Amino acid sequence: MLAEKSMRNSGRSNVQQLVIAALFIALVYVCTWQVQIRLPFMGTGGLIHLGNVPLFLGAFLFGKKTGAICGSFGMALFDVTSGWTAWAPFTFVIVGLMGYAVGWFAETKPFKNVYVNNAAAIFVAIIIKVIGYYFAELIITNNWIAPFGSIPGNIIQVGVAGVVVYLVIEKIKKYVH
């Protein structure tokens, strides 16, 4: 009965939802792994990647569940396979929350203007990233000051992805839904 209700609400079968989630997990992983730019910031926030682009696309197009799943698994998998293993549990939670938040805005539309809604979703994702990784780095380094050096890189990373997605998401929605 729950699966039937889920299918009725989303219009997609469980298999379709699984395939979509797996596709976006893979896209998040590959875009994080393949497109990396090192920034000259202190701390660990100097790595910029494009993994947030498919994360935001998945969340905006398919909602909070897909956003949380593709963000959590895609980026944590990158951390585990690329030498950032200590960060994986934090990434799983932080990026999962980012995907959930963006998807929540996409589903509930708390603002009447779709562009304000999309901008608010991206802004909330930036806040989650900055605060989440500040505390993650605090725990890893045991230093209250060092994590401040990562904030500019985190803002740039999510901000660039946010701008890219913001510019195209409404056009893409016309073809997906």
Phi and psi in degrees as a GROMACS rama.xvg file:
@    title "Ramachandran Plot"
@    xaxis  label "Phi"
@    yaxis  label "Psi"
@TYPE xy
-62.9763  -42.5706  LEU-2
-63.8336  -38.83  ALA-3
-63.6709  -42.7511  GLU-4
-63.6519  -42.2417  LYS-5
-61.2037  -43.9114  SER-6
-65.2567  -38.9751  MET-7
-65.3237  -40.9475  ARG-8
-70.8504  -40.5801  ASN-9
-98.3445  -20.684  SER-10
76.8119  6.07843  GLY-11
-122.243  143.195  ARG-12
-74.6464  166.684  SER-13
-60.6148  -35.7855  ASN-14
-65.9905  -43.8286  VAL-15
-61.8648  -42.8009  GLN-16
-63.0388  -40.1622  GLN-17
-64.6302  -43.4747  LEU-18
-64.709  -42.9965  VAL-19
-61.9908  -45.9984  ILE-20
-61.7288  -44.6081  ALA-21
-63.2691  -40.872  ALA-22
-61.1171  -45.7674  LEU-23
-72.4514  -31.297  PHE-24
-59.3897  -47.1469  ILE-25
-63.7366  -42.5441  ALA-26
-63.8342  -42.6759  LEU-27
-60.7129  -46.9842  VAL-28
-60.0518  -51.3324  TYR-29
-64.878  -42.7712  VAL-30
-68.5446  -28.3702  CYS-31
-74.0975  -40.6609  THR-32
-74.9316  -42.7768  TRP-33
-86.9182  -30.5852  GLN-34
-115.017  90.4222  VAL-35
-126.291  137.863  GLN-36
-131.042  127.839  ILE-37
-86.1351  131.961  ARG-38
-106.025  151.577  LEU-39
-84.2896  49.0124  PRO-40
-99.9546  149.866  PHE-41
-71.5928  170.229  MET-42
77.3068  -160.131  GLY-43
-109.018  8.35614  THR-44
-86.8836  18.7313  GLY-45
-93.9188  11.4608  GLY-46
-105.808  116.584  LEU-47
-109.175  134.762  ILE-48
-139.587  170.146  HIS-49
-102.306  16.8946  LEU-50
-63.0193  -23.0851  GLY-51
-72.7754  -20.4466  ASN-52
-63.5551  -56.5184  VAL-53
-66.7635  -27.7239  PRO-54
-59.9424  -51.286  LEU-55
-65.7055  -40.3963  PHE-56
-59.8181  -47.393  LEU-57
-59.9552  -42.1433  GLY-58
-69.5083  -44.7  ALA-59
-65.9412  -38.2488  PHE-60
-82.6767  -36.5201  LEU-61
-122.615  2.8069  PHE-62
96.3315  -177.223  GLY-63
-65.8298  -36.3873  LYS-64
-65.0618  -49.3784  LYS-65
-64.8292  -41.2162  THR-66
-59.2859  -45.9617  GLY-67
-65.714  -43.5234  ALA-68
-67.283  -48.5804  ILE-69
-68.4251  -35.4042  CYS-70
-67.9717  -49.7983  GLY-71
-59.4062  -56.3666  SER-72
-74.605  -41.0019  PHE-73
-63.1874  -48.759  GLY-74
-79.4278  -34.4187  MET-75
-66.1402  -37.0194  ALA-76
-61.7098  -40.6322  LEU-77
-59.9247  -47.5481  PHE-78
-57.4777  -44.1164  ASP-79
-65.9336  -35.1296  VAL-80
-96.2005  2.24317  THR-81
-128.51  16.0726  SER-82
91.0075  4.54801  GLY-83
-106.962  31.2408  TRP-84
-54.4702  -37.9929  THR-85
-61.4857  -24.6996  ALA-86
-85.5081  -16.2359  TRP-87
-54.38  -46.9204  ALA-88
-63.3246  -37.9003  PRO-89
-67.1413  -44.7261  PHE-90
-59.4458  -43.4778  THR-91
-54.0714  -46.0494  PHE-92
-76.6796  -50.1214  VAL-93
-63.6852  -51.5124  ILE-94
-71.87  -30.7826  VAL-95
-61.0885  -42.5832  GLY-96
-65.2914  -37.9614  LEU-97
-60.0825  -48.7155  MET-98
-62.9795  -40.2856  GLY-99
-62.8523  -45.1134  TYR-100
-63.283  -46.2153  ALA-101
-62.6659  -43.9709  VAL-102
-63.6724  -35.677  GLY-103
-61.9637  -45.6031  TRP-104
-61.1991  -40.063  PHE-105
-65.3353  -37.0137  ALA-106
-79.8699  -44.1927  GLU-107
-90.9919  -23.759  THR-108
46.9313  65.5367  LYS-109
-66.5768  -19.8917  PRO-110
-108.757  142.991  PHE-111
-67.161  -37.8482  LYS-112
-81.206  121.502  ASN-113
-62.1928  -33.9606  VAL-114
-72.896  -36.2882  TYR-115
-65.6695  -42.1958  VAL-116
-59.4111  -47.1617  ASN-117
-64.6658  -41.8697  ASN-118
-64.3164  -41.1902  ALA-119
-62.8771  -39.8858  ALA-120
-60.9955  -44.3202  ALA-121
-68.3675  -40.0099  ILE-122
-60.6407  -44.6946  PHE-123
-63.0076  -38.8324  VAL-124
-61.8554  -39.9577  ALA-125
-62.9948  -44.5505  ILE-126
-61.0787  -45.2833  ILE-127
-60.3534  -44.328  ILE-128
-61.9225  -50.1739  LYS-129
-63.4857  -49.7841  VAL-130
-67.5813  -45.3901  ILE-131
-60.8165  -48.1955  GLY-132
-75.91  -23.0914  TYR-133
-60.4256  -50.4805  TYR-134
-70.1888  -33.4448  PHE-135
-62.8771  -46.0686  ALA-136
-67.7692  -35.0546  GLU-137
-58.7457  -45.1038  LEU-138
-66.6644  -43.4109  ILE-139
-69.71  -41.7271  ILE-140
-94.5628  -15.8392  THR-141
57.1782  42.7046  ASN-142
-142.673  126.552  ASN-143
-77.5236  -23.9359  TRP-144
-89.8288  -45.4535  ILE-145
-52.0024  -39.6373  ALA-146
-62.0245  -21.9656  PRO-147
-62.4122  -29.5558  PHE-148
-67.4103  -19.7341  GLY-149
-87.3865  -15.5709  SER-150
-60.6052  -46.793  ILE-151
-58.7079  -42.4045  PRO-152
-64.0522  -39.6008  GLY-153
-65.2292  -40.7987  ASN-154
-65.3293  -44.7435  ILE-155
-62.6271  -44.6893  ILE-156
-58.3671  -52.372  GLN-157
-75.0654  -35.0901  VAL-158
-62.6446  -44.5286  GLY-159
-62.4968  -47.4939  VAL-160
-61.4928  -40.8787  ALA-161
-61.4099  -42.7853  GLY-162
-64.2583  -45.0486  VAL-163
-57.8373  -49.8347  VAL-164
-69.3008  -40.5544  VAL-165
-55.9327  -39.6442  TYR-166
-71.6879  -23.9309  LEU-167
-116.737  -14.7026  VAL-168
-63.1875  -40.8246  ILE-169
-67.8393  -32.4859  GLU-170
-70.0918  -40.6653  LYS-171
-66.715  -38.5138  ILE-172
-56.6322  -32.054  LYS-173
-62.6723  -27.5861  LYS-174
-98.6846  -17.4337  TYR-175
-94.792  -41.1257  VAL-176
